[in-house]
């Protein structure tokens, strides 16, 4: 069953996911992500790499060799006429003349020669950059030619798409495809037009020099049954534009050749269906919040990276197969979902775990705090475990009597000084401070993390408390004049202990319970009666890994309240510690108010 904290966290994650998806869909619908999306298409062209040159399209270019031979264009139209004649005789299927010759020149004779060449070919598509007004449609019909627009959609000054028509004229690629007998559907050119499926960067389509064709110096089969595009291919002639393939420059005729090839192939590169685009955006917005619902803490942090890499691979594979999946809008959804989920995680899991970390740091050695915090469940509880451990109880003798004679602030100062000294000894030896009970301390060794040498650690901590820490504390007591030096009583027992976080959803405490805990508490209370500062259960002596037997003295079999069998007890050998009780010990009985508590902790 989910706790209220978990339900609140789940609600916030759902809100984050829906918000991320909604905002990204809105950004897509309002074209906010369009510019970035087009840039990702450019990158996908580069990743796909160069393909083989089109077989149905050829280029005749005014290149550097032509300029060195004929000079700077434009050339007399009788030269254009001779090139068209050579291409007709070579068997060109369609001649796309990507040079604007739709207006008259200074030579009527040259104009007539060009007109005759166009008429004889019967398959020429002429381009205009200014629309129908520059040429009489009747003249075009008489020449058996087609007029087209050379316009290419250039978003951000980069050529990426070819529209169906422009200023009432079909674009060159559409006109050429129709002239070649290829059916063209206007619905395939929605929006800014059809995506041009570039075969590669500039130079992918081989160029035959305009001057070579003029002289007839080319293989007879080079243009047979092909669509031939004629234009200025030398990049210094300024008919160059950045294209989608890595945003590198390409000559206008080669762009047109790629566009023509795209239309001839049935426009193989298309954007994904609208419903699929929306689905992918929504999925990207929900994936991180959904993973955070199932994964604890920040364990979902690998999801954004994995999803990004996986989606990028899928998008590239889809592109290679002819489908342009959206990238920018899903990336926006993923980013918003990541930020929102991170905020929810900080407000719930991270903040709660920091509090838990701080709480554990007060009674668990620093080197194991992270390990302990990592074991908590969704409810921030440390799950119950049964471990072989050693429990130690420590009590300050005569504190109650002294406290009655001191101001409250001095009592707290005295108590804090004592608890600090003893707690440091416990923590320094790898123990866990479980609870403070007035002037009493309960600690455990070997829990919440297993320690093979838990008994050795407990005895080392007890020696430190009796030999060093108590001396430091009493020196301070004497120096400040608060009271007379104090004595302590310690009880230690080893055995199975059940430990974990206990309490309500509003308050949790770490606890270690069981018969071992009860026995340690009873032994500590019995140190007054026996007259020893420390009583060590026989189970602890047997659990020692180091041979401490010479430093221990057997006290005997003791009757322990709540147990039917007697407990073998040991203490430190005489001379190891001051075995004398304080002046209160002789006068105090086990029922004295400051005696260590010995409730039933089962």
C-alpha positions, -999 to +999 in steps of 0.1 A: +000+000+000+013+034-009+020+060+018+007+095+015+041+107+006+043+082-022+009+091-035+018+128-034+050+121-053+032+100-079+006+128-085+034+153-090+052+130-114+021+125-135+016+163-136+052+167-148+048+141-175+015+155-189+029+191-187+061+181-206+042+163-233+016+191-236+042+219-238+062+200-264+032+193-285+022+229-284+057+239-294+055+215-324+021+227-334+032+264-334+064+256-353+087+267-324+109+237-329+109+238-367+142+255-371+160+231-347+142+202-364+155+211-398+190+213-384+187+177-370+177+166-406+210+181-419+229+161-393+210+129-402+221+134-439+257+137-428+254+106-406+238+086-434+267+095-457+271+096-494+251+074-516+258+064-552+251+091-578+217+090-596+216+069-627+188+087-644+201+123-640+232+138-655+248+173-651+263+195-678+281+224-660+296+257-668+328+249-648+362+263-645+373+246-678+344+262-696+352+296-683+388+293-693+377+283-728+347+305-734+351+333-708+325+344-684+288+335-690+263+343-703+273+330-737+257+338-771+225+317-775+239+300-806+263+283-782+234+271-760+217+259-792+246+238-802+248+222-767+211+213-769+216+198-804+244+176-791+223+164-762+194+157-785+215+136-807+230+118-777+195+106-768+187+128-738+153+120-724+146+155-710+168+186-711+164+209-681+180+242-691+188+258-657+198+291-673+173+319-678+169+323-715+132+332-715+138+369-725+151+382-758+189+387-764+208+413-784+209+389-814+177+379-832+197+354-852+210+337-820+175+337-805+162+320-836+190+294-834+181+286-798+144+284-806+151+260-834+172+238-812+146+238-785+119+229-811+140+202-826+147+186-792+110+187-782+119+179-746+133+210-731+122+225-698+131+262-695+134+280-662+124+315-652+131+333-619+105+360-625+073+341-634+051+339-665+054+375-675+088+372-690+077+347-717+046+343-739+030+309-732+022+307-770+059+309-777+066+281-753+039+259-770+053+267-804+088+256-792+074+224-778+090+234-745+079+236-708+084+266-686+091+260-649+102+279-618+137+273-604+125+280-569+137+257-541+125+262-505+154+276-485+147+278-447+174+296-428+191+301-462+195+263-466+180+244-494+161+214-481+127+210-498+112+214-533+076+228-535+051+217-560+048+251-577+058+287-574+041+319-587+017+297-607+044+277-624+055+241-616+089+239-600+117+225-623+117+190-606+079+187-610+080+199-646+109+176-656+093+146-639+060+152-658+079+157-691+096+124-685+062+108-681+064+103-644+031+109-625+034+136-598+009+140-569+005+176-556-005+161-521+031+149-517+043+184-516+024+197-486+038+225-463+071+238-476+074+210-501+089+175-505+122+168-487+150+166-513+168+133-508+203+144-514+226+117-527+256+134-511+275+167-508+286+189-537+303+168-564+284+136-558+267+138-592+295+139-619+296+170-641+304+170-678+319+202-689+297+225-709+326+232-733+331+194-738+295+190-748+298+221-771+327+204-789+310+170-789+338+155-768+319+130-746+310+093-747+279+087-768+262+067-740+267+093-713+233+111-718+213+083-735+177+082-720+188+105-691+175+137-677+202+163-683+204+194-662+224+223-677+236+251-655+265+270-637+283+244-616+315+264-608+310+277-573+327+310-581+297+319-603+276+325-572+248+300-581+256+282-549+235+276-518+239+257-484+220+224-485+207+200-460+237+177-464+258+190-436+248+226-445+276+227-471+274+247-503+262+231-535+257+245-570+221+253-581+221+228-610+232+199-587+205+209-562+180+207-590+194+174-601+189+160-566+154+174-565+145+158-599+159+125-588+138+127-556+106+133-575+114+105-600+119+081-571+084+089-557+097+112-529+114+085-508+121+107-479+090+118-460+081+132-425+064+107-402+026+107-400+010+134-378-004+108-353+030+091-349+047+125-344+024+134-316+027+100-300+065+102-300+064+136-284+040+125-257+060+093-250+092+114-246+074+136-221+062+107-200+092+083-201+112+100-173+084+107-149+071+071-155+105+056-148+108+077-116+075+062-104+091+028-104+127+035-095+137+047-061+156+079-054+177+091-083+180+056-099+161+069-129+189+092-139+202+067-164+168+067-183+173+102-200+207+092-214+195+057-225+163+070-240+182+098-259+208+074-273+182+048-282+158+074-298+187+089-318+196+055-331+160+047-340+156+082-357+187+077-378+177+042-388+143+054-397+159+083-417+181+058-436+149+039-444+131+071-457+111+083-426+120+116-408+110+111-372+107+142-351+137+149-329+135+185-317+100+184-301+106+150-284+139+163-271+121+193-257+096+170-240+123+149-226+142+179-213+111+194-196+103+160-182+138+156-168+138+190-151+103+185-137+112+150-124+144+162-109+125+190-091+100+164-077+128+141-067+146+169-049+114+180-032+107+144-020+132+116-023+165+137-022+153+160+006+140+131+026+171+110+021+193+140+031+173+142+063+177+104+068+214+107+060+217+135+086+198+115+111+219+083+106+251+104+108+244+112+144+246+076+155+263+056+127+300+059+118+305+082+089+321+056+067+289+035+067+263+062+065+260+060+027+257+022+028+230+023+055+210+051+037+211+030+005+193+002+022+162+021+030+129+013+013+104+036-004+091+046+030+126+056+040+126+027+065+156+006+071+142-029+066+144-053+095+174-076+096+186-103+120+223-101+126+248-115+150+257-084+170+270-071+203+248-048+223+263-024+249+245-003+276+264+024+295+251+044+325+266+073+344+266+066+381+253+093+405+241+116+378+206+120+392+218+131+427+243+155+412+217+169+387+193+178+416+219+202+430+228+220+397+210+247+376+193+233+345+218+247+320+247+232+339+230+198+339+225+199+302+262+210+297+273+181+319+252+156+302+262+167+267+299+166+276+295+131+289+274+118+260+299+133+235+329+115+251+312+081+252+295+084+218+328+093+202+344+061+217+315+040+203+316+056+168+354+055+166+353+017+170+326+012+144+296+010+167+261+025+162+246+047+188+210+035+190+195+057+217+202+081+245+181+074+277+189+103+300+224+096+311+223+061+296+235+051+261+225+021+241+248+011+213+252-019+190+282-033+171+276-054+139+243-037+129+229-022+108+259-035+087+274-069+095+308-069+112+327-102+119+346-086+148+316-070+165+325-084+199+361-072+196+349-037+186+325-036+216+352-045+241+377-021+225+351+007+228+344-002+264+381-001+273+384+033+256+353+045+276+367+033+309+404+040+304+404+073+284+371+089+278+359+088+314+392+103+325+388+131+300+353+137+312+362+137+349+392+160+343+367+185+328+343+180+356+370+187+382+384+216+363+350+233+360+341+225+396+306+212+386+308+180+406+330+152+419+344+127+394+319+102+381+319+064+375+301+044+348+286+010+345+287-010+313+268-042+303+277-061+271+261-091+255+264-108+221+239-128+201+212-124+175+196-089+172+167-077+151+174-042+139+157-016+116+138+016+115+106+016+136+079+042+142+052+060+124+052+077+090+058+110+108+086+098+131+112+070+127+139+057+150+165+031+146+160+002+170+178-031+179+157-055+199+157-090+211+169-111+241+205-100+235+195-064+240+175-073+272+204-092+286+229-064+280+206-039+298+202-063+328+240-068+330+246-030+330+221-026+359+238-055+378+272-038+377+262-019+409+254-051+428+285-070+416+308-040+422+323-041+387+324-012+362+316-037+334+299-070+330+305-090+298+283-119+289+300-153+282+285-152+247+305-121+240+337-137+253+331-167+230+324-144+200+358-127+203+381-132+173+412-119+192+424-138+222+414-114+250+410-142+276+440-131+297+425-096+301+391-109+313+383-122+347+354-146+353+328-131+377+306-162+378+271-174+370+246-146+376+208-147+380+193-123+354+157-112+358+135-125+330+157-155+322+153-190+336+190-199+332+220-182+347+243-160+327+281-165+328+296-131+333+331-117+329+348-084+336+381-068+329+410-081+348+420-062+380+442-033+372+429-028+337+404-003+349+393+012+382+370-015+395+358+005+425+323+019+423+317+056+431+306+068+464+270+064+452+274+028+443+276+015+478+246+035+488+225+029+457+203-001+451+192-015+417+160+005+421+177+038+424+161+064+400+193+069+379+198+031+374+199+021+337+164+013+324+157-024+320+124-026+302+114-057+283+128-050+248+116-081+232 
